[in-house]
Structure formats: structure tokens, C-alpha cells
């Protein structure tokens, strides 16, 4: 069971990071001429498990909420992440029984 605990801890850290990154990007958006976080980076982090953090960051800071790629793409990534989590947990659970 320890591998599941590690996976959950990793997902909590990753989603916390993406949530804070969305807030940091919002602050940088208000400052003219400052380097921002590329949109590709949000999608990459969302694809590897941080989509929920991006989604909550969008809502908390009202950032990227008018971008169709984010309003459609991030919920899609949340669904994909959920399916991967369930398959992974099922696979780990099946191997633990043997």
C-alpha cells in the first residue's frame, strides 16, 4: 500500500504547485512586460496529473477563464487523469492480491 500513498502525495504536491503557478501567472499578467508562464506548461502539468490544480487556480484567481482551450481542455484532462488514477489503482490493487 505504500506505493499508493506515494502516488497520492505526489498528486497533492503537483496539484498544489499548479494551483500556485496559476496564481503567480495571474499576478505576472497584471505587471506589464514581465515573463509569464507559457500556456503549454499548464497543459503539460495538467496532463501529468495536475489538471485539478490548474482548474482550481482558474476559479480562485479568475485566470484563463475566457480561453476556450482552458475551459474545455482542463476539464477534459481532469477526466483523463481520473481514468488513469482508477486504472493505476486497480492495477496496483490486483498485483497486491497475488
C-alpha positions as CSV (number, residue, x, y, z in Angstrom):
1,X,0.0,0.0,0.0
2,X,2.9,2.4,0.4
3,X,3.1,3.0,-3.4
4,X,-0.5,4.3,-3.4
5,X,0.4,6.7,-0.5
6,X,3.4,7.9,-2.5
7,X,1.3,8.5,-5.6
8,X,-1.3,10.4,-3.6
9,X,1.4,12.5,-2.0
10,X,2.9,13.2,-5.5
11,X,-0.5,14.3,-6.8
12,X,-1.2,16.6,-3.9
13,X,2.2,18.3,-4.4
14,X,1.8,18.5,-8.1
15,X,-1.8,19.9,-7.9
16,X,-0.7,22.4,-5.2
17,X,2.2,23.5,-7.4
18,X,-0.1,24.0,-10.5
19,X,-2.6,25.9,-8.3
20,X,0.1,28.3,-7.1
21,X,1.6,28.6,-10.6
22,X,-1.7,29.8,-11.9
23,X,-1.9,32.5,-9.2
24,X,1.7,33.5,-10.0
25,X,0.9,33.8,-13.7
26,X,-2.2,35.9,-12.8
27,X,0.0,38.3,-10.8
28,X,2.5,38.5,-13.7
29,X,-0.3,39.2,-16.1
30,X,-1.1,42.4,-14.2
31,X,2.5,43.5,-14.4
32,X,3.4,44.8,-17.9
33,X,6.5,43.4,-19.6
34,X,7.1,40.5,-17.1
35,X,7.8,37.0,-18.2
36,X,4.7,34.7,-17.9
37,X,4.1,31.0,-17.7
38,X,3.5,29.5,-21.2
39,X,0.1,28.0,-21.7
40,X,1.8,24.8,-22.9
41,X,3.3,24.4,-19.4
42,X,-0.2,24.5,-17.8
43,X,-1.4,21.8,-20.2
44,X,1.8,19.7,-19.7
45,X,1.5,19.8,-15.9
46,X,-2.3,19.1,-16.2
47,X,-1.6,16.1,-18.5
48,X,0.8,14.5,-16.0
49,X,-1.7,14.8,-13.1
50,X,-2.0,18.5,-12.1
51,X,-5.2,19.3,-14.0
52,X,-7.3,19.7,-10.8
53,X,-4.8,22.3,-9.5
54,X,-5.0,24.2,-12.8
55,X,-8.8,24.1,-12.6
56,X,-9.0,25.4,-9.0
57,X,-6.4,28.0,-9.9
58,X,-8.5,29.2,-12.8
59,X,-11.5,29.5,-10.5
60,X,-9.7,31.0,-7.5
61,X,-7.9,33.7,-9.4
62,X,-10.3,34.1,-12.3
63,X,-7.5,33.5,-14.7
64,X,-7.7,32.0,-18.2
65,X,-11.5,31.6,-17.7
66,X,-12.2,33.2,-21.1
67,X,-9.8,31.0,-23.0
68,X,-11.8,28.2,-24.7
69,X,-8.7,25.9,-24.7
70,X,-8.7,26.1,-20.9
71,X,-12.4,26.0,-20.2
72,X,-12.7,22.8,-22.4
73,X,-9.2,21.3,-22.2
74,X,-8.6,21.3,-18.5
75,X,-11.9,19.5,-17.6
76,X,-11.0,17.0,-20.3
77,X,-7.6,16.5,-18.7
78,X,-9.3,16.1,-15.3
79,X,-11.4,13.3,-16.7
80,X,-8.3,11.6,-18.3
81,X,-6.4,12.0,-15.1
82,X,-9.2,10.4,-13.2
83,X,-9.4,7.4,-15.6
84,X,-5.6,6.9,-15.3
85,X,-5.7,7.1,-11.5
86,X,-8.5,4.5,-11.3
87,X,-6.7,2.2,-13.8
88,X,-3.4,2.6,-11.9
89,X,-5.0,2.0,-8.5
90,X,-6.8,-1.1,-9.9
91,X,-3.6,-2.4,-11.4
92,X,-1.7,-1.9,-8.2
93,X,-4.6,-3.4,-6.2
94,X,-4.7,-6.5,-8.5
95,X,-0.9,-7.1,-8.1
96,X,-1.1,-6.6,-4.3
97,X,-3.7,-9.5,-4.0
98,X,-1.4,-12.0,-5.8
